[in-house]
Each structure stands twice: as C-alpha cells, then as structure tokens.
Amino acid sequence: MLSPRRDQYDTETSQYWQSMAVAIIFGLLLLSPLLTLGVVPTLYVIYGRYKFWMASKWGQGTG
C-alpha cells in the first residue's frame, strides 16, 4: 500500500499546482526585481530625455 503523501504528489492537479508555484516563485524572485530595478528607472530616464527634448524643440526652456 502506498503512503497517502506519495499519492498526493502523483495526481494531475498536483502537477498543475507545482508548475504554477514554480511560475509564481520565478516571477517573485527574478521578474519583479528586474522590473523594479531595471525597467522602471529606464522608463524614467527616457521620459526625462523626451520631456527635455520637447521643451527644447518648442523653445520653452528646461521646465
């Protein structure tokens, strides 16, 4: 007779939950810091340069 714990890990739904848990952990550990520390500051720099470029193009100074 198999132990109850071993039976729980071999079902179709447990495979689904395991893969979903891996995806969530990957997102929390790798994707979230990448977005927070990489993409967001880059977007701020791009926006600042665009704002400065538009201001100089239209002759409104740096404001």
N, C-alpha and C positions, 0 to 999 in steps of 0.2 A: 504494500500500500504506500502511495506517495504521501509525503507530508503536505499539509494544507498550504504552506508558504510556497513550495515549489510549484504547486498547481496555479497559484495566483500569477506567477510571472510568465506563464506559457500561454495565456489566453490572447485573443485578438485585441481586446480592448486594452489590455496591459501593454501591448506593443504600441498601440496608438498613444497612450498616455506617456510612455517612455520617450517616444520620439518628440512629442510635444514639449516635454520637460527639457529635453536637450535643446530644442529651438529657443525656449524661453531663457534658459541659462546662457546660451550663446548670445542672445540679444542683450541680456543684462550685463554680462561681463565684457563683451567685445564691442558690440554695436553702439551701445549707449555712450560709453566714454569717447569713442571715435567721433560720434556726432557732437557731443558736448565740447570736446577739446579741439576738434579739428574743423568740422563743417561750420559751426555757428560763428566762431571768430573769423573764419574766412569770408563768410557772408557779410559780416560787419565791415571788414576791410573793403570788400568790393562795393558795398553800399556807400561807404565814406568816399571812396575814389570817384564813384559815379556822381555823388552829390557835389563834390568839388569840381568835377569836370563840367557838370551842368551849370553850376554857378559861374564858372569862368567863361563858359560859352555864351551865356546870356548876359554877362557883364554885371553880375550882382555881388561881386567880391567873393569872400570865402564863407559867408554866412549861411 
